Amino acid sequence: MNRNYRAGYLAEQDIRKKFKPPRYTTMRSAGSHGPFDVIVFDHKEPEIHLIQAKKMKKWSELVVKKTIEMLEKVVVPISCVKELWVKIPRQKWITRHVE
């Protein structure tokens, strides 16, 4: 497992830990190279969270902006919520809701 893949995997696992059963079921879209890394099914609300995870050494507004622009183009069902989660070392996750 190379370093970048492992960092991404650990970031995705960290997100999945935040959504605990029985309320949530989570899935990774490992190796898909699709727009979303983590899918979260909410069993109490009719919502599906589609999450793109980014791990950065320091904040990059350009990377965030380009990622949000890409996610805005993805058409999803109305019950889905698109989100960008950014992790910077020694900081909490920064989350952005994407329309």
Secondary structure by P-SEA (a helix, b strand, c coil): ccaaaaaaaaaaaaaaaacccccbbbbbbccccccccbbbbbccccbbbbbbbbbbccccaaaaaaaaaaaaaccccccbbbbbbbbcccccbbbbbcc
